[in-house]
Amino acid sequence: MPTHDGLIIGGGISGLALAHWLGLHANPGTWELWEASDRLGGTIGTDRANGYSVDWGPNGFLDREPLTLQLVDEIGLRDSLEPANDQSEARFIVKNGRLHPVPFSPPAIITTGLLNPAEKLRIFAEPFIRARRDDSDESVFDFAARRIGRGAAETFVDPMVSGVYGGVAKELSLPSCFPIMREMEVQYGGLVRAMIAKMRQKKREQRAAGVPKKKSGSAAGPGGRLTSFRSGLDVLVMRMGERLKPLIRLSRSVQRITRLGDSWQVTAAGCEPQNFRHVILACPTFSAAHMLREFDRELAIALDAIPYAPIVVVATGHRREDITHNLNGFGFLIPRTQNLRCLGSIWTSSIFADRAPGGHIQFRTMLGGAGDPSVMELTDDQLWQTIRSELNPLLGIKADPVFTRIYRWQQGIPQYTLGHRERRTKIEQLTAHHPGLSVVGNAFYGVGLNDCVKMAHRLAQKIRTPQEVPA
């Protein structure tokens, strides 16, 4: 039986980016990429029907990551990029049945109706709070409550965590989810001090380089602009799939991975076993655990220990006259203290062009998450009735949608719960005991598209360096 160069298991953005960074589009050798489903992209997908363009899961990436932009350039998609509309810059938070603008400046914090006077004063006391400099784990919520107060943590941080991770802020690890925030406290003593220091440094660098002052935030929030592709995010996946077509095997579900001498024997459903020098697990950790259970039970248990949150994405299209709100903005998030089932809603047709036909609008509403897994049991009609009852006071919904798409992700987003660093380290150590076996994906160092691209790039560099063993 011949031994092939390598196998990438998983056709999501991590597996596709790894294949790209390995240069397999130009020199495939005997590498293959196996995807269990009949399509590429994982949670990235776009439906186009009746004039609507609807993303299944993520709807873009922040343009602050050079490697992602390099990838886009190298596959010839730079001209297809679509940044978020400047008019969608405003963001909102729901409190007491109203939409409140997110206050992004000290004057806005003073005047916001989201906090009471004591909670506002507590935010401005942040520079005087003693820094915690030890390396122990801490939840995102506890960190925020310690730095800016419990009221601000409940109002701003809790919904932000729901929006990014679909998780519960009191359960997620700060150094794993938001390592930069932890570093800011350790290095500068606090968040405000860190922001001031970084602003001063950036101004010095701009003056030295003769660069005109630029705006640091945008419709995506601080530090980057949300960016997609004209007509939808799956343009990225489709282009990569075209370039890597000789490697790709769809509907190839791996059942078992075992060691055979100096190579790996991989068995897929309905196929004869095949041997590979390298095997990269670019699939969800629960799937990887299933494949490795017979070979290394300890590694399988470690992979299975990373939980995933269920998420439901409900995209609805409406006649413009059926929605009272002007929808000038990005959308809104809902703190858990408001006791609503919706996590938030994105006004897609306000953010990107051509996401709805003329005279119509589209928004996507998220429900579920780690704090409300039972939402997965709701029928399509129950989901819409829930959304209408909760969003009608906010948006003024006068009629049912004329277009609906519902995406249920039973295991949608990996959760970096307390202890995630230790779980991740254990997986890396156990994997390192098996030369030629590697893991990559959104369950380790970040759940966003940029994070997957960066991790794939690091792994590709290790694999392409002969003296190093990928881990």
C-alpha positions in Angstrom: 0.0 0.0 0.0 1.6 3.4 -1.0 2.2 6.1 1.6 0.9 9.5 0.6 2.5 12.8 1.7 -0.3 14.0 3.9 -4.0 14.3 4.7 -5.9 17.3 5.9 -9.2 16.2 7.6 -11.7 19.0 7.5 -12.7 21.4 4.7 -13.5 24.5 6.8 -11.5 27.6 6.7 -8.7 26.1 8.8 -8.2 23.1 6.5 -8.4 25.2 3.4 -6.0 27.9 4.7 -3.5 25.2 5.7 -3.6 23.7 2.3 -3.0 27.2 0.8 -0.1 28.0 3.1 1.5 24.7 2.3 1.4 25.7 -1.4 -0.7 22.7 -2.3 -2.6 24.6 -5.0 0.7 24.8 -6.9 2.3 21.6 -5.9 -0.2 19.1 -4.5 2.1 16.1 -4.4 0.1 13.3 -2.9 -1.7 15.4 -0.3 -5.5 15.1 0.0 -8.1 17.0 1.9 -11.1 15.0 3.1 -14.4 16.7 4.1 -17.1 14.6 5.8 -20.0 16.7 4.3 -20.9 17.3 0.7 -19.6 20.9 0.8 -16.7 23.0 1.9 -16.7 25.8 4.4 -17.9 24.4 7.7 -20.1 27.2 9.3 -19.2 29.5 6.4 -21.9 29.4 3.8 -24.1 31.7 1.8 -27.7 31.1 0.5 -28.8 33.2 -2.5 -32.5 33.2 -3.3 -35.3 35.6 -4.2 -32.8 38.5 -4.3 -31.4 37.8 -0.8 -27.9 36.8 0.1 -27.7 35.2 3.5 -24.6 34.0 5.4 -25.2 30.9 7.4 -22.8 31.7 10.3 -20.0 34.3 10.3 -20.6 37.3 8.0 -17.1 38.6 7.7 -13.7 39.2 9.2 -11.9 42.2 10.6 -9.4 43.7 8.1 -6.7 44.2 10.7 -5.0 40.8 10.2 -2.3 41.0 7.5 -2.2 37.3 6.9 -5.9 37.2 6.0 -5.4 40.0 3.5 -2.3 38.3 2.2 -4.4 35.2 1.6 -7.1 37.2 -0.1 -4.4 38.8 -2.4 -2.8 35.4 -3.2 -6.1 33.9 -4.4 -7.0 36.9 -6.4 -10.0 38.2 -4.4 -8.7 41.7 -3.4 -11.1 43.4 -5.9 -14.0 41.4 -4.5 -13.7 42.6 -0.9 -16.5 44.6 0.5 -16.0 46.6 3.7 -18.9 47.4 6.0 -20.9 50.5 5.1 -19.8 53.6 7.1 -23.4 54.3 7.8 -23.6 51.0 9.8 -21.2 52.3 12.4 -23.7 52.8 15.2 -24.2 49.9 17.5 -26.9 49.4 20.2 -27.5 47.6 23.4 -31.0 46.7 24.6 -32.0 47.7 28.1 -35.5 48.2 29.6 -37.2 47.6 26.3 -35.2 50.3 24.4 -32.2 50.5 22.0 -29.4 52.5 23.5 -26.3 53.6 21.4 -23.1 52.0 22.7 -21.1 54.8 24.3 -17.6 54.8 22.8 -16.3 57.9 24.4 -16.1 59.4 28.0 -18.8 62.1 27.2 -21.1 59.3 25.8 -20.6 57.3 28.9 -21.6 60.3 31.0 -24.9 60.7 29.1 -25.8 57.1 28.4 -29.0 55.7 29.8 -27.5 52.3 30.0 -25.9 52.9 33.4 -26.9 54.6 36.6 -24.7 57.4 38.1 -22.8 55.1 40.5 -22.0 52.6 37.6 -20.7 55.5 35.5 -18.5 56.7 38.3 -17.2 53.2 38.8 -16.0 53.0 35.1 -14.1 56.3 35.5 -12.4 54.8 38.6 -10.8 52.1 36.4 -7.3 53.7 36.3 -7.1 53.6 40.1 -7.9 49.9 40.4 -4.9 47.9 41.4 -3.7 45.6 38.7 -3.7 41.8 39.1 -0.4 40.6 37.7 -0.4 36.9 38.4 -1.0 34.4 35.7 -3.9 32.5 37.2 -7.1 32.1 35.2 -10.1 34.4 35.6 -13.4 34.6 33.9 -14.2 37.4 31.5 -17.0 38.6 33.7 -14.9 38.7 36.9 -12.1 40.6 35.1 -14.6 43.2 33.8 -16.4 43.5 37.1 -13.1 44.0 38.9 -11.8 46.6 36.4 -15.0 48.6 35.4 -17.7 47.4 37.9 -20.4 44.8 37.9 -23.0 47.1 36.3 -20.8 47.8 33.3 -19.8 44.2 33.0 -23.4 43.0 32.9 -24.4 45.7 30.4 -21.4 45.8 28.0 -19.2 42.7 28.4 -21.8 40.0 28.9 -23.6 40.7 25.6 -20.2 41.2 23.8 -19.3 37.7 24.9 -22.6 36.3 23.7 -22.1 38.0 20.4 -18.6 36.6 19.8 -18.7 33.2 21.5 -22.3 32.5 22.2 -21.0 31.9 25.7 -21.6 33.0 29.3 -19.1 35.6 30.4 -18.9 34.1 34.0 -17.8 30.8 32.5 -15.3 31.8 29.8 -11.6 32.4 30.4 -10.3 35.9 29.9 -6.7 34.9 28.9 -8.0 32.4 26.4 -10.8 34.5 24.9 -9.3 38.0 25.2 -5.6 37.7 25.9 -4.9 41.2 24.8 -7.0 42.6 27.6 -5.1 40.5 30.1 -1.8 41.7 28.7 -3.0 45.3 28.9 -3.5 45.0 32.6 -0.2 43.2 33.2 1.9 45.5 31.1 0.3 48.9 31.8 -1.6 48.4 35.0 -5.1 48.9 33.6 -7.2 49.3 30.5 -7.3 53.1 30.3 -3.6 53.4 30.9 -3.0 50.9 28.2 -5.2 52.7 25.7 -3.6 56.0 26.4 -0.1 54.5 26.0 -1.0 52.8 22.8 -2.6 56.0 21.4 0.6 58.0 22.2 2.8 55.3 20.7 0.7 55.2 17.5 0.9 59.0 17.1 4.6 59.0 17.6 5.0 56.3 14.9 2.7 58.1 12.5 4.6 61.4 13.0 7.9 59.6 12.4 6.6 58.0 9.3 4.9 61.1 8.0 1.6 59.2 7.9 -1.6 61.3 8.2 -3.8 60.6 11.2 -6.3 57.8 10.6 -9.5 56.8 12.3 -8.8 53.8 14.6 -12.4 52.4 14.6 -15.1 51.8 12.1 -18.3 49.9 11.5 -16.6 46.9 12.9 -15.6 48.5 16.1 -12.2 49.4 17.4 -9.2 48.0 15.6 -10.6 46.9 12.3 -13.4 47.1 9.9 -15.8 44.2 9.3 -15.1 43.0 5.8 -16.7 40.4 3.5 -17.0 39.8 -0.2 -19.6 41.2 -2.6 -22.6 38.8 -2.4 -21.4 36.9 0.7 -18.5 35.3 2.7 -18.6 32.0 0.9 -16.9 33.6 -2.1 -13.7 33.0 -0.2 -14.4 29.3 0.3 -15.5 28.8 -3.3 -12.3 30.4 -4.7 -10.1 28.3 -2.4 -12.1 25.2 -3.3 -11.5 25.8 -7.0 -7.8 26.2 -6.5 -7.5 23.1 -4.4 -9.9 21.0 -6.3 -7.4 18.1 -7.2 -6.9 17.5 -3.4 -10.5 17.6 -2.3 -12.6 14.5 -1.5 -16.1 15.4 -0.3 -18.4 13.1 1.7 -15.3 11.3 3.1 -16.1 10.7 6.7 -13.1 9.4 8.8 -13.9 6.6 11.1 -10.5 5.7 12.5 -6.9 6.8 12.7 -4.1 4.4 13.7 -0.3 4.3 13.6 1.3 2.0 11.1 5.1 2.0 11.4 6.3 5.4 10.3 3.0 6.5 8.8 -0.6 7.0 9.7 -3.4 4.7 8.5 -6.7 6.5 8.0 -10.0 4.7 7.4 -13.1 6.5 6.0 -16.6 5.1 5.8 -17.0 3.0 2.7 -13.3 3.3 1.7 -10.2 1.2 2.0 -7.6 2.4 4.5 -4.9 4.7 3.2 -1.5 5.6 4.6 -0.1 9.2 5.1 3.1 10.7 6.5 1.3 13.7 7.9 -2.3 13.8 9.2 -3.7 17.2 10.2 -7.0 17.3 12.2 -8.7 20.5 10.9 -12.1 19.4 12.1 -14.1 20.1 15.3 -12.5 18.6 18.4 -15.4 16.3 19.1 -15.0 14.8 15.6 -11.2 14.4 16.1 -11.9 12.7 19.4 -14.0 10.1 17.7 -11.4 9.4 15.1 -8.6 8.9 17.7 -10.5 7.1 20.4 -9.1 3.7 19.6 -5.5 4.9 19.0 -5.0 7.3 22.0 -7.8 7.4 24.4 -6.2 10.1 26.6 -5.8 12.5 23.6 -9.4 11.8 22.6 -10.7 12.6 26.1 -8.7 15.9 26.1 -10.1 16.9 22.7 -13.6 16.0 23.8 -13.2 18.2 26.9 -13.6 21.4 24.8 -17.4 22.2 24.9 -19.3 23.8 22.1 -22.3 26.1 22.3 -25.5 25.6 20.2 -26.5 28.6 18.1 -29.5 29.3 16.0 -29.2 31.9 13.3 -32.6 33.2 11.9 -32.3 35.4 8.8 -35.5 37.2 7.8 -36.3 39.4 4.9 -39.0 42.1 5.2 -40.7 44.7 3.1 -39.1 48.0 4.1 -42.5 49.5 5.0 -43.1 46.6 7.5 -40.2 47.7 9.8 -40.7 51.0 11.6 -37.1 51.5 12.8 -34.7 53.2 10.4 -32.1 50.4 10.8 -29.3 53.0 10.6 -26.5 51.0 12.3 -24.9 47.7 12.7 -27.5 46.0 15.0 -27.8 45.3 18.7 -26.9 42.9 21.5 -29.0 42.0 24.5 -27.6 41.5 28.0 -28.8 38.4 29.8 -30.1 40.6 32.6 -32.9 41.5 30.2 -34.3 37.9 30.4 -34.8 37.6 26.6 -34.0 34.6 24.5 -32.5 36.5 21.6 -28.8 37.3 21.9 -28.8 40.0 19.4 -29.6 41.0 15.8 -27.5 42.2 12.9 -29.0 44.5 10.3 -27.3 42.8 7.4 -28.7 44.9 4.6 -27.5 48.1 6.4 -24.0 46.7 6.7 -23.4 45.3 3.2 -24.9 46.1 -0.2 -27.1 43.7 -2.2 -28.1 41.5 0.7 -31.8 42.1 0.0 -33.8 43.0 -3.1 -35.0 46.6 -3.8 -37.6 47.8 -1.3 -36.6 45.1 1.2 -34.3 44.6 4.2 -32.6 41.7 5.9 -31.6 41.1 9.4 -30.1 38.1 11.2 -31.1 37.3 14.8 -29.1 34.9 17.0 -30.6 32.8 19.8 -29.3 30.1 22.1 -25.7 29.9 23.1 -24.3 28.2 26.1 -26.8 29.9 28.4 -29.9 28.7 26.5 -29.3 25.3 24.8 -33.0 24.4 24.9 -33.6 26.9 22.1 -32.6 24.2 19.7 -35.9 22.4 20.5 -38.1 25.3 19.1 -39.8 24.8 15.8 -39.3 27.3 13.0 -42.6 29.0 13.8 -41.8 29.1 17.5 -38.4 30.7 16.7 -40.0 33.5 14.6 -42.7 34.1 17.2 -40.1 34.5 19.9 -38.1 36.9 17.7 -41.2 38.9 16.8 -42.4 39.2 20.4 -38.9 40.3 21.6 -37.9 42.5 18.7 -41.2 44.2 17.9 -41.0 46.7 20.7 -37.5 47.6 19.5 -37.9 47.6 15.7 -41.6 48.0 15.1 -42.4 44.8 13.1 -45.8 45.2 11.4 -45.9 41.9 9.5 -44.3 38.5 9.2 -41.2 38.2 7.0 -41.5 37.5 3.3 -38.3 35.5 3.4 -36.8 33.2 6.1 -33.8 31.1 6.5 -33.0 29.2 9.7 -29.6 27.7 10.5 -29.3 25.4 13.5 -25.8 24.7 14.8 -26.0 22.1 17.5 -22.3 22.4 18.2 -21.7 25.8 16.8 -19.0 27.7 18.6 -16.2 26.2 20.8 -16.2 27.5 24.4 -12.9 28.6 26.0 -14.2 28.0 29.5 -12.0 28.4 32.6 -9.1 26.0 32.3 -8.9 26.3 28.5 -5.2 27.0 28.5 -4.5 23.9 30.4 -6.7 21.8 28.2 -5.1 23.3 25.1 -1.6 22.6 26.4 -2.4 19.0 27.3 -3.7 18.5 23.7 -0.5 20.0 22.3 1.7 17.9 24.5 -0.1 14.6 23.8 -0.2 15.4 20.0 3.6 16.1 20.1 4.1 12.4 21.2 2.9 11.4 17.8 5.2 12.6 15.0 3.3 13.6 11.9 0.0 14.2 13.7 -1.2 17.8 14.1 -4.3 19.8 15.1 -5.6 23.1 13.9 -8.9 25.0 14.1 -11.0 27.4 16.0 -11.1 25.4 19.2 -7.6 26.5 20.3 -6.5 30.1 19.9 -9.5 32.0 18.6 -12.9 31.4 17.0 -12.7 34.0 14.3 -11.7 33.6 10.6 -8.5 35.6 11.2 -7.6 33.3 14.1 -8.0 30.2 12.0 -5.9 31.7 9.2 -3.1 32.6 11.6 -3.0 29.2 13.2 -3.0 27.4 9.9 -0.1 29.6 8.8 2.0 28.7 11.9 1.4 25.0 11.4 2.2 25.2 7.7 5.6 26.8 8.5 6.4 23.9 10.9 5.4 21.2 8.4 7.5 22.9 5.6 10.6 23.0 7.9 12.1 19.5 7.8 13.9 19.7 11.1 10.7 20.5 13.0 7.9 18.1 13.8 4.4 19.6 13.6 2.5 19.8 16.8 
